[in-house]
Amino acid sequence: MNAPALEVTGLRKSYPTPTGPLEVLSGVDLALQPGTMTALLGASGAGKSTLLHCIGSLDRPDGGLVRIGYAGAPAHLIKQMDKLQSQSTSNTNTIAMAAAVEALTGPQDSIEAMRKIFEERRNLVVEMLNKAPGLYCHKPEGAFYVYPSIHGCIGKTSRGGNKITDDESFVLAMLEETGVAVVHGSAFCYPGHFRMAYANATEELRDACTRIQHFCEGLH
């Protein structure tokens, strides 16, 4: 049986990479030929519907994130992914596309240095959060955020008189009383937890975790 050729509806540009050609696509209907690496950038694969690999997230001046990635799948699946993706996010900008190509084809020296820094930050955050009364924080194997459980805090009252009834009331009370902003886990279908990113300066993370410890120590 012959391998399917790469068929694309729309624009395509090929870039060489150490593991094979990188196809940057604005089209959506495709079949992958074995040995190729395909990036669906734009309506087809940018943002949250990445199936296989997210190249990275770029900070925007407005405080948002530009996420870009690529997916490899049978043509009919990619087509259905595009129907959903094109109605939920806007297209990836050309600057992010160029940055993604550079991330895959450019020097890789900085990756290990960055990995070590994030590992140190992860270990610091997990260790400090696990010292906060009522919290339990699992050590993630990847990503740049943690989801500590607050089940040991529910039903208690803060120093400021705020009743902790769920994860949302926990994060709102902590924001009001300590100035530390995290996201309640229910926003990510993970009630009873909160989401805290450690993509920040180490000393700022240490200060934030110290404040969280102080907040939890005051619950009664």
N, C-alpha and C positions, 0 to 999 in steps of 0.2 A: 504493500500500500504506500503510495507516494505521500510525502509530507505536504500539507497545504501551503500554498504560497501566501505571502503577506499581502492581504487585500485591504485597502483603506479607502474610505470615502472622505475626501477632504485633503487638507494640506499635509505634507510629510517632509521632514528633513532628517537626514541621517548623520550621526556623529560617531566617530570611532571611539571605542573604549577598550581597556585591556581584556575584557571578557567577550567582546563582540560589538556589533553596531548597536547604537542607541537610536531608536526611531522616535522622534518627537512629533506627536500627532495632534491635529485638531479634528480629525475624522473620528468616527465611532464604530464603524462596521469593519471588523478585521478578523483575520485568522492568523495565528502565530506559527511561524516556521521554527522548528527546533534549532537551538543554537543562537537565537536572537534575543536581545533584551529590549523590551518595548516600554516606553514611557507614555502614558496617556495624560497629556497636559492640556488644560483647558476644560471644556465642558465634560469631557469623557472621564477624567480621572483625578482632577485636582480636588483637594479638600478631604472631606470626611468619608468618601466612599472608596478610598484606597483599599484595594484587595490584598496586594502582596507586600508592598514596600512604600514607606513614606521617606522621601529623601530628606526633608527637614522642614522646620518652621521658621519663618522670617518675621521679626518684629516690625510692625507698622507704626508710623508716627502717631496714629490715632489710638494706639494701645491694643489694636487687634493683632491677629496672626494671619499670615499667608502660609497655608500648608500645601505642600505639593508632593505628589507621589506617582507611582505607576502601578498598573495592574496587568496581569496576564491571564487570559481565560478564553474559552471558546467564544466564537463570534456572537452567538445568540445571547450569551450571558453578558458580554460587554454592551450589547445593544440595549438590554434591559437596564443595566447599570446607568447608561447614559440617559434613559428616560427619567430615572429618579434624580440623577445628579444635576441634569440641566435645569430642573425645576426648583432645586434647593440651594444652589450656590451660583455665584457668578464665575465668569471665566478667569483663569489664572493670568496675571499680567505678564508681559514679556520680560520684565526684569527678573521675576521669580523663575521663569523658564530658563533664562540664561544662567542664573545662579544654580539651578538644579543640574544643568549640564556640567558646569564647572565643578560641582560637588562630586559628580561621578567620574569625571575625566581628569580633574586637576590633581595637584599634589595631595597626598593623604597623610603627610607627616603630623598634622595637627590633631588627627582623630584620636590617637592613643593618649595624647596629653589631655584632651577634653574629656575622654572617658575616665581617666584617673581622677580629674577634678570632680566630675559628677558622682563618681563612686564615693569619694570622700564626703561630699555634701549629703548624699543619700545616707551614708552610715551615721553622720552627725545627726541628721534630722530624726532618723529612726531611733537612735539611742536616746536622744533627749525627749522625744514624745513618749517613749515607753517608760520614762521616769515620771511622767505626769499622772497623778492619781485619776483613775477612771478611764484612762486611754490604753488602747493596745494597738500597736502599729506593726503590721507585717512588713518585712523587708522585701521590696520588689526586686525582681531580677533585671528589669529594664525600665524604660520610660524615664520621666523626670518629675514624677509626682508620687505621693503616697496617699493612702486612704485609711487613716486611723479610725478605729472603732471608738465610739463615745458611749457605748451601752452602759459603762460603769458610771456615767454622769447623769443619765436620764432620771428624772424624778427629784433632782436636787435643785437648790437655789443658789444663785451667785451672790457675791459680796454686794453687788448693786441691786439685789432684790429681784433679779430676773429668774423666772422659773424655767428650768430646762425640761421641756416635754418631748423634744425630738431634735434631730440634727439641725434643722433650720433655726430653732430657737437658740441652740447652742452657739452657732456661728454668729448670729445677730448680737447675742449678749457679749460674746468675746470681742466682736468688733467695737461695740459701744464702750466696753470697759477697758480694753487693752490697746485698741487701734490695730489689731492684727486681722487682716482680711483673708478668709479662706472661703471655699464654696461648699455648701451643704451637699452631702452625698446623694440626697433624693433627686437633685438636678441631673444626676448621672445614673438614675435607677439603682442607687446604692444607699438606701436609708440606714440611719444609725451610724453613719460615718461622715467624715468631711474630707475634701480634696485639698491637698497642699502641695504646690509645686516647689521644687528645690532648684529651679533654674534662676538662681539669684546669688548675690555675693555671699560668701561663707559667713562673714560676720553679721550680715543682716539676717541670715537664717538662724544663727545662734541667738541673736536678740529676740527674734520672733518666737522661737521655741522656749526661751526663758520666760517670755510673757505668757505663753500658753500654759507652761507649768504653773506659774503664779496664779493664773485664772482658775485652773483645775484644783489647786490647793485651797482656794477660797470657797469651793462648792460645799454646801452642807445640807 
